[in-house]
C-alpha cells in the first residue's frame, strides 16, 4: 500500500450496526482484507439458529462469504481464520461447516479457541478472517 493510500472500509450490513460500536465489518489495506468476527445474524441483524451450533456455523460462513463478495473476493482468497466457540460441544458443527464452505485445494490457517462467551449470549461461535485479494 502506498503512503498516500488509506485503508478502504468494506460495508456489507447496515451502517447503523457498526457506527455505535466504532468498527467495520472489514477493512481493505492494499490487497489485504481484514474481516471482523462474524456471528450468526441475518441481513437484518436478527440472530439465527438460537441454540443450534450447526445452523449458526452455516450462517457465520454465509456472512463471511458475503463480506468477501462485497470486497470483490471469495472464500478461496482466505489465508487465515480464527474461530471462537463457547463450548467444546460446538467444535464438530464448526468443523463440518468449514469443510462444506471451503473446497480447497488450499485452505486457510485456523486457530480454534474455546471461550466463556461472545458479545451476546445467544452467539455460539464467531469467526474472523484475513484474505489476500490478488489482482483485484
Backbone as CSV, one residue per row, in Angstrom:
resi,resn,N_x,N_y,N_z,CA_x,CA_y,CA_z,C_x,C_y,C_z
1,UNK,0.847,-1.169,0.000,0.000,0.000,0.000,0.890,1.229,0.000
2,UNK,0.613,2.140,-0.876,1.423,3.345,-0.963,1.128,4.250,0.235
3,UNK,2.059,5.150,0.567,1.857,6.049,1.712,0.616,6.921,1.585
4,UNK,0.172,7.190,0.352,-0.999,8.045,0.144,-2.311,7.274,0.157
5,UNK,-2.245,5.963,0.157,-3.452,5.144,0.146,-3.963,4.945,1.563
6,UNK,-5.237,5.126,1.742,-5.855,4.875,3.043,-6.596,3.544,2.981
7,UNK,-6.691,2.851,4.113,-7.478,1.623,4.118,-8.910,1.899,3.687
8,UNK,-9.492,0.948,2.991,-10.856,1.077,2.480,-11.791,0.272,3.369
9,UNK,-12.833,0.902,3.838,-13.826,0.246,4.681,-14.804,-0.513,3.793
10,UNK,-15.048,-1.772,4.119,-15.986,-2.606,3.363,-17.300,-2.669,4.129
11,UNK,-18.383,-2.361,3.436,-19.707,-2.375,4.073,-20.533,-3.521,3.503
12,UNK,-21.060,-4.342,4.383,-21.950,-5.425,3.975,-23.307,-5.269,4.633
13,UNK,-23.316,-4.978,5.911,-24.557,-4.812,6.650,-24.859,-3.333,6.818
14,UNK,-26.011,-3.041,7.351,-26.417,-1.645,7.520,-25.417,-0.885,8.392
15,UNK,-25.127,0.316,7.998,-24.117,1.139,8.673,-24.464,1.396,10.135
16,UNK,-25.746,1.516,10.460,-26.116,1.843,11.840,-25.735,0.744,12.832
17,UNK,-25.399,-0.452,12.339,-24.929,-1.507,13.248,-23.497,-1.253,13.668
18,UNK,-22.694,-0.720,12.766,-21.273,-0.573,13.025,-20.921,0.744,13.708
19,UNK,-21.563,1.820,13.331,-21.208,3.147,13.835,-21.244,3.254,15.365
20,UNK,-22.311,2.818,16.046,-22.327,2.967,17.504,-21.199,2.192,18.203
21,UNK,-20.713,1.145,17.573,-19.651,0.323,18.165,-18.274,0.681,17.617
22,UNK,-18.218,1.636,16.705,-16.961,2.124,16.125,-16.120,1.000,15.530
23,UNK,-16.741,0.218,14.638,-15.990,-0.836,13.951,-16.507,-1.020,12.539
24,UNK,-15.724,-1.723,11.734,-16.081,-2.047,10.354,-16.205,-3.557,10.215
25,UNK,-17.083,-4.001,9.344,-17.178,-5.435,9.054,-15.886,-5.943,8.433
26,UNK,-15.258,-5.108,7.633,-13.971,-5.461,7.032,-13.266,-4.186,6.609
27,UNK,-11.942,-4.269,6.557,-11.124,-3.161,6.085,-10.121,-3.733,5.096
28,UNK,-10.039,-3.072,3.947,-9.063,-3.468,2.939,-7.889,-2.498,2.977
29,UNK,-6.691,-3.059,3.081,-5.455,-2.282,3.053,-4.576,-2.917,1.986
30,UNK,-4.465,-2.226,0.839,-3.754,-2.829,-0.288,-4.520,-4.054,-0.764
31,UNK,-3.838,-5.187,-0.828,-4.519,-6.408,-1.249,-4.962,-7.268,-0.069
32,UNK,-4.795,-6.759,1.146,-5.211,-7.500,2.336,-6.604,-7.077,2.772
33,UNK,-7.418,-8.054,3.137,-8.753,-7.798,3.658,-8.836,-8.389,5.049
34,UNK,-9.075,-7.536,6.023,-9.190,-7.936,7.420,-10.673,-7.944,7.773
35,UNK,-11.218,-9.128,8.065,-12.653,-9.287,8.294,-12.919,-9.450,9.789
36,UNK,-13.793,-8.597,10.303,-14.180,-8.665,11.711,-14.874,-9.993,11.999
37,UNK,-14.881,-10.379,13.249,-15.579,-11.606,13.640,-17.024,-11.582,13.191
38,UNK,-17.418,-12.640,12.505,-18.789,-12.765,12.007,-19.554,-13.713,12.927
39,UNK,-20.781,-13.344,13.234,-21.645,-14.154,14.086,-22.901,-14.532,13.314
40,UNK,-23.743,-15.318,13.934,-24.938,-15.845,13.267,-26.088,-14.842,13.320
41,UNK,-26.022,-13.867,12.410,-27.128,-12.929,12.226,-27.490,-12.904,10.753
42,UNK,-28.764,-12.626,10.483,-29.182,-12.498,9.091,-28.919,-11.075,8.616
43,UNK,-29.310,-10.765,7.393,-29.025,-9.443,6.820,-29.766,-8.312,7.522
44,UNK,-30.773,-8.648,8.328,-31.469,-7.632,9.111,-30.892,-7.500,10.512
45,UNK,-29.859,-8.287,10.824,-29.219,-8.224,12.134,-29.852,-9.095,13.190
46,UNK,-30.846,-9.897,12.792,-31.515,-10.768,13.758,-30.710,-12.054,13.953
47,UNK,-30.510,-12.470,15.200,-29.807,-13.728,15.445,-30.561,-14.900,14.817
48,UNK,-29.818,-15.853,14.285,-30.422,-17.056,13.707,-29.839,-18.285,14.388
49,UNK,-30.578,-19.378,14.329,-30.093,-20.653,14.853,-29.921,-20.658,16.358
50,UNK,-30.820,-20.042,17.073,-30.690,-19.987,18.528,-30.535,-21.389,19.113
51,UNK,-29.439,-21.606,19.831,-29.176,-22.893,20.461,-28.704,-23.984,19.522
52,UNK,-28.540,-23.685,18.233,-28.188,-24.690,17.220,-26.833,-24.339,16.595
53,UNK,-25.788,-25.019,17.057,-24.437,-24.741,16.587,-24.255,-24.936,15.097
54,UNK,-24.885,-25.968,14.540,-24.737,-26.240,13.106,-25.371,-25.120,12.279
55,UNK,-26.559,-24.686,12.669,-27.243,-23.603,11.953,-26.436,-22.309,12.063
56,UNK,-25.932,-22.028,13.253,-25.143,-20.813,13.429,-23.865,-20.859,12.610
57,UNK,-23.204,-22.008,12.580,-21.960,-22.129,11.804,-22.223,-21.857,10.325
58,UNK,-23.317,-22.377,9.802,-23.663,-22.119,8.395,-23.873,-20.634,8.149
59,UNK,-24.578,-19.957,9.057,-24.835,-18.529,8.885,-23.549,-17.722,8.977
60,UNK,-22.670,-18.098,9.881,-21.396,-17.390,10.012,-20.608,-17.489,8.699
61,UNK,-20.534,-18.700,8.108,-19.823,-18.859,6.831,-20.530,-18.106,5.708
62,UNK,-21.855,-18.062,5.728,-22.605,-17.285,4.730,-22.227,-15.800,4.860
63,UNK,-22.113,-15.316,6.091,-21.739,-13.924,6.312,-20.305,-13.650,5.871
64,UNK,-19.381,-14.571,6.170,-18.005,-14.411,5.707,-17.952,-14.323,4.183
65,UNK,-18.659,-15.223,3.528,-18.684,-15.215,2.063,-19.263,-13.899,1.544
66,UNK,-20.277,-13.376,2.211,-20.883,-12.111,1.801,-19.945,-10.926,1.954
67,UNK,-19.187,-10.891,3.035,-18.218,-9.811,3.225,-17.143,-9.888,2.147
68,UNK,-16.653,-11.093,1.883,-15.650,-11.259,0.827,-16.196,-10.809,-0.527
69,UNK,-17.428,-11.183,-0.819,-18.041,-10.786,-2.086,-18.158,-9.262,-2.183
70,UNK,-18.550,-8.626,-1.077,-18.674,-7.159,-1.074,-17.334,-6.489,-1.356
71,UNK,-16.235,-7.174,-1.037,-14.893,-6.638,-1.278,-14.320,-7.086,-2.611
72,UNK,-15.099,-7.862,-3.390,-14.630,-8.341,-4.682,-13.865,-9.645,-4.618
73,UNK,-13.997,-10.360,-3.519,-13.278,-11.626,-3.361,-14.210,-12.797,-3.158
74,UNK,-13.627,-13.908,-2.742,-14.400,-15.111,-2.421,-13.635,-15.930,-1.393
75,UNK,-14.218,-17.022,-0.965,-13.626,-17.830,0.098,-12.258,-18.396,-0.263
76,UNK,-11.969,-18.552,-1.550,-10.653,-19.031,-1.968,-9.548,-18.035,-1.625
77,UNK,-9.906,-16.794,-1.338,-8.931,-15.763,-1.016,-8.510,-15.764,0.457
78,UNK,-9.190,-16.544,1.283,-8.856,-16.580,2.708,-7.463,-17.157,2.925
79,UNK,-6.718,-16.545,3.834,-5.409,-17.078,4.221,-5.366,-17.450,5.697
80,UNK,-6.282,-16.899,6.493,-6.278,-17.197,7.916,-7.666,-16.964,8.500
81,UNK,-8.046,-17.828,9.433,-9.289,-17.640,10.181,-9.011,-17.891,11.659
82,UNK,-9.807,-17.246,12.485,-9.801,-17.506,13.925,-11.237,-17.816,14.306
83,UNK,-11.435,-18.956,14.935,-12.769,-19.419,15.308,-12.875,-19.477,16.824
84,UNK,-13.912,-18.851,17.343,-14.194,-18.922,18.769,-15.504,-19.687,18.946
85,UNK,-15.520,-20.651,19.862,-16.743,-21.364,20.227,-16.914,-21.265,21.742
86,UNK,-18.160,-21.304,22.195,-18.410,-21.126,23.626,-18.457,-22.444,24.381
87,UNK,-18.353,-23.554,23.658,-18.338,-24.871,24.302,-17.728,-25.869,23.336
88,UNK,-16.957,-26.794,23.853,-16.334,-27.824,23.010,-17.395,-28.613,22.215
89,UNK,-18.608,-28.641,22.693,-19.689,-29.367,22.012,-19.967,-28.807,20.618
90,UNK,-19.564,-27.568,20.341,-19.815,-26.957,19.035,-18.650,-27.134,18.059
91,UNK,-17.598,-27.805,18.478,-16.422,-27.979,17.617,-16.766,-28.735,16.338
92,UNK,-17.499,-29.836,16.445,-17.839,-30.610,15.243,-18.685,-29.797,14.276
93,UNK,-19.663,-29.051,14.788,-20.513,-28.226,13.917,-19.667,-27.174,13.204
94,UNK,-18.743,-26.554,13.919,-17.881,-25.546,13.312,-16.995,-26.168,12.244
95,UNK,-16.440,-27.335,12.532,-15.561,-28.024,11.574,-16.325,-28.482,10.345
96,UNK,-17.501,-29.048,10.535,-18.290,-29.552,9.403,-18.711,-28.407,8.478
97,UNK,-19.097,-27.277,9.044,-19.457,-26.124,8.196,-18.228,-25.647,7.430
98,UNK,-17.095,-25.588,8.091,-15.851,-25.173,7.436,-15.546,-26.083,6.250
99,UNK,-15.720,-27.383,6.446,-15.457,-28.348,5.368,-16.417,-28.163,4.198
100,UNK,-17.662,-27.795,4.475,-18.635,-27.578,3.393,-18.338,-26.306,2.611
101,UNK,-17.923,-25.251,3.301,-17.735,-23.955,2.652,-16.374,-23.801,1.988
102,UNK,-15.366,-24.505,2.474,-14.029,-24.395,1.889,-13.754,-25.629,1.048
103,UNK,-13.515,-25.423,-0.232,-13.399,-26.556,-1.146,-11.965,-26.899,-1.516
104,UNK,-11.004,-26.091,-1.099,-9.597,-26.398,-1.379,-9.234,-26.134,-2.825
105,UNK,-8.061,-26.504,-3.263,-7.111,-27.376,-2.577,-6.272,-26.656,-1.538
106,UNK,-6.317,-25.321,-1.482,-5.543,-24.582,-0.491,-6.490,-24.070,0.580
107,UNK,-6.201,-24.401,1.819,-7.062,-23.996,2.926,-6.364,-22.939,3.776
108,UNK,-7.141,-22.016,4.341,-6.523,-21.021,5.223,-6.113,-21.660,6.555
109,UNK,-5.201,-21.001,7.235,-4.892,-21.435,8.585,-6.119,-21.210,9.453
110,UNK,-6.167,-21.868,10.595,-7.265,-21.659,11.531,-6.764,-21.856,12.947
111,UNK,-7.160,-20.961,13.810,-6.946,-21.118,15.240,-8.318,-21.256,15.868
112,UNK,-8.509,-22.292,16.664,-9.783,-22.544,17.343,-9.599,-22.283,18.827
113,UNK,-10.474,-21.441,19.363,-10.427,-21.126,20.791,-11.777,-21.425,21.414
114,UNK,-11.745,-21.991,22.602,-12.967,-22.247,23.366,-12.983,-21.220,24.494
115,UNK,-14.043,-20.407,24.518,-14.110,-19.283,25.448,-15.410,-19.322,26.245
116,UNK,-15.498,-18.467,27.255,-16.677,-18.440,28.127,-17.891,-17.774,27.509
117,UNK,-17.699,-16.888,26.555,-18.847,-16.216,25.965,-18.435,-15.263,24.870
118,UNK,-19.422,-14.855,24.077,-19.220,-13.907,22.980,-20.020,-12.637,23.286
119,UNK,-20.143,-11.751,22.318,-20.769,-10.452,22.521,-22.211,-10.492,22.990
120,UNK,-22.934,-11.526,22.608,-24.312,-11.716,23.062,-24.458,-13.177,23.475
121,UNK,-25.246,-13.459,24.477,-25.328,-14.828,24.992,-25.870,-15.842,23.980
122,UNK,-26.623,-15.394,22.980,-27.172,-16.338,22.004,-26.141,-16.770,20.956
123,UNK,-25.011,-16.078,20.855,-23.976,-16.447,19.884,-23.165,-17.623,20.418
124,UNK,-23.069,-18.674,19.619,-22.340,-19.876,19.997,-20.954,-19.938,19.382
125,UNK,-20.761,-19.240,18.259,-19.446,-19.197,17.627,-19.290,-17.905,16.843
126,UNK,-18.028,-17.589,16.580,-17.673,-16.386,15.833,-16.404,-16.703,15.053
127,UNK,-16.319,-16.172,13.839,-15.127,-16.388,13.018,-14.678,-15.057,12.423
128,UNK,-13.400,-14.747,12.630,-12.748,-13.600,11.993,-11.787,-14.155,10.933
129,UNK,-11.439,-13.341,9.958,-10.613,-13.856,8.868,-9.740,-12.773,8.256
130,UNK,-8.716,-13.248,7.536,-7.861,-12.394,6.725,-7.812,-13.020,5.340
131,UNK,-7.929,-12.177,4.321,-7.884,-12.641,2.932,-6.872,-11.795,2.153
132,UNK,-6.324,-12.385,1.115,-5.464,-11.670,0.179,-6.208,-11.613,-1.156
133,UNK,-6.481,-10.414,-1.625,-7.233,-10.213,-2.856,-6.246,-9.842,-3.956
134,UNK,-5.654,-10.828,-4.553,-4.652,-10.612,-5.601,-5.295,-10.085,-6.881
135,UNK,-4.721,-9.022,-7.419,-5.154,-8.510,-8.705,-6.562,-7.965,-8.733
136,UNK,-7.101,-7.618,-7.593,-8.478,-7.084,-7.556,-8.490,-5.722,-6.948
